């Protein structure tokens, strides 16, 4: 399998790239900063310099040609303002979906966030509220596409603890923590199980093996 990951230098993306490369898959990571290239090569990924805030769908589609799957794992990150929540967390996700359609890449997995499907409650930090709205808008735009076999993954609060390989993966889990290791492992398992297409799933720590948790949601 060849997978292209947007936000290729992100903490989850680097973990996912390492997992995919270690099992013999070909994986490319889209990055904005060429200085990040060596970090991708170190985990076995091909760095592809492509700024999703300025690229066109045609340009991104060229990087997706021949791929079996695309993963959106990009984010504006801590310290960014409302504007970049919209241009990265929302618009870049839509751009990658547009490009995947153009390139004929049906399998599409997007890393979202818990709380993205409801209006943020009063009193929430305005920038975080913008982030949730941007994620929600991106999810809606992806889920509206019949040309993509999409899956939306909404992890709980991310931690850098060592992964356990055991999770809870449901349409609704309630709030909880999840390690970045286990998010990456779940993404890899979702890529392996196309029968999870059309699902929006929340992910937190749990007692079920990652592969079994994903397989339990396979349709047909």
N, C-alpha and C positions, 0 to 999 in steps of 0.2 A: 504494500500500500504506500502511496505517496500522499502526504498530508502537508498542507500549507497553513501555517499558524500566524495570524495577525497579532501584533504585540509580542513578537518573538523573543524579546529580551525580558519579558515580565517574569515574575517569580514562579507563577504557575506554568507559564509557557516553557521556561527552561527545564522544569521538571518533566513536563510532558514530552518535550523533544528528546530528553535523555532516555525516557522509557521507550519511546517509539524507535529510536535509533538502536538501542540495545537489543531489541528483538528482531532487528534486520529491516525495518521499514525505512523508507526515504522520507526525510522531513525537512522542510524549509521554513525559516522564520522571517517574517517581514519586519524590518526594523527601520527606524528613521535615522539613527546615528551610526555611521559606518564604524565608529570606534568600538561598537559593541560586537563586531563580527567575530572576534576571537573567542568571546564567551560562548557564542553559538557553536562554533567549530569544536570547542572543548567538550560539548555534550553530544556531538555527532550530528549537528544540524547544519544545513546550508544557509548562510546569511544572505538575505535579499534586501537590499536597501530600497525602501519604498515608503515615502511619507504619505500616510493615508489622509492627512489633512490637506494635501495639495494635489494628490494624484487623481486621475480620471478613472472611471470604471474600465475603460479600454486598457489603460496602462496596468491596472491591477489584474485584469483578466489575463493578460499575457503571462504574468507570474503564476497563474493558476492552471495554465494549459497542461494537460496530462495528469493533473492531480486527481486523486480518488475522493478527497475530502478537504474541507476547509474548516478551520476553527477560529472563532473570534475570541481572543483572550486579551485584547488591548484595553487600555484604560488611561485616562488622563493622569491618574495617580494623585497621591497626597500633595497638597500645596497648590494644586491647580484651581482656577476659579470657575465660575459658572459657565463662561464661554467655552472653555475646553471640555467641560462635561458634555456640552452639546456637540462640539466638533469631533470629539474622539469617541466618547461612550455611546453617542447616538449616531452621528453622521458617518463615522468610519465603519460602524457595524452595517449600516445600510449600504455603504459603498462596497464592502466586501460581499454582501449578498448580491448586489447588482453584478459584480464581477464574476461571482460563481455562476450565476445564470448565464452570463455571456460565454463563459468558458465551458459550460456544460457539466459543471461539478455539482452533482445533486446533493451529496451528503454534506450537511452544514450543522456544526455544533457551536452554540454561542454561550459564553460564560456570562451570566447575568448576576442578579443580586436578589436576596430576599427583600420583600417590600416593594419590588418594582411594579407590582400589579395593583397597587392602591395609592391614593393620594397621601403624601407624607403628612403625619399629624402636625397640628399646630405646635410651635415651639421648637421644631427640628431645625438644626443649623441650616441656613439658606443654601449653602453650597452643597451640603449632603442631600438636601431636598432636590436640588437640581440634578444631582447624580442619579437619584432614584427615578426621577421623571425621565431622564435621558435613557436610562436602562429600560424602563418600561416602554418608551417609544420605540427603541430599537427592537425589543422583543416583538412588539405588535407588528412592526414592519416586516420582520423575518417570518413570523407566523402566518402572515397573509399570503405568502408565496407558495403557489402550487408546484412550481418548478424545482423547489428545494425539498429534500428529505431532512427537515430540520429537527433538532432537539435543543431545548433551552434548559440549561443547568443553572440552578440558583443556589449557590453555597451559602452556608451560615457564616458566622464570624470566623475569619481566617486566622490560623495560628501557624507558627513555624516549628511546632513540636514534630517529632518523628511520626510518620504515618503508621497506622496500625493495620491498614488493609481491611478494616471493618467499619461499616457505615450504616446510616439510615437514609434511604433514598425513596422519597414518596412525593405525591402531588402536594401534600402539605405535611411538613414535619414539625412546625413550630420552631422557635428560635433555638439556636445551639451553636457550638463551635465545630470547626472542621479543619483538619490540617491541610496545608497546601499540597503535601505529598499525596494525601488521599483524594483531593480534588483532581490532581493530575492522573492518578490511577483510574478514577471514575471516568474521566474524559477518554482515556485510552480504551476502556471497556465499552463506552458508548460508541466509539468509532468502530469497534468490532461487532456491534449489534445494531445493524440498520433498522431492525424491527422496533426500535425505540423512537423512530421518526414520528413527528407529530405530537410529542409529549413535552410538557414543561414540568420539571422535577426539582424539588428542593433536596438539599444534601447537608446532613450534619453527622456528627459522630454516632456510631451505633454498634450493633452486634452482628451484622450480616457481612459476610465476605463481599468485597466489591463486585466481583464477577457475578456472584449469585444475586446480588441486589439489582444489578442491571438486567440480568437475564429474566428476573421476575417480572419486569415491565415489558418484555418483548411481546409484540402483537402478532397474531397469526401463526 
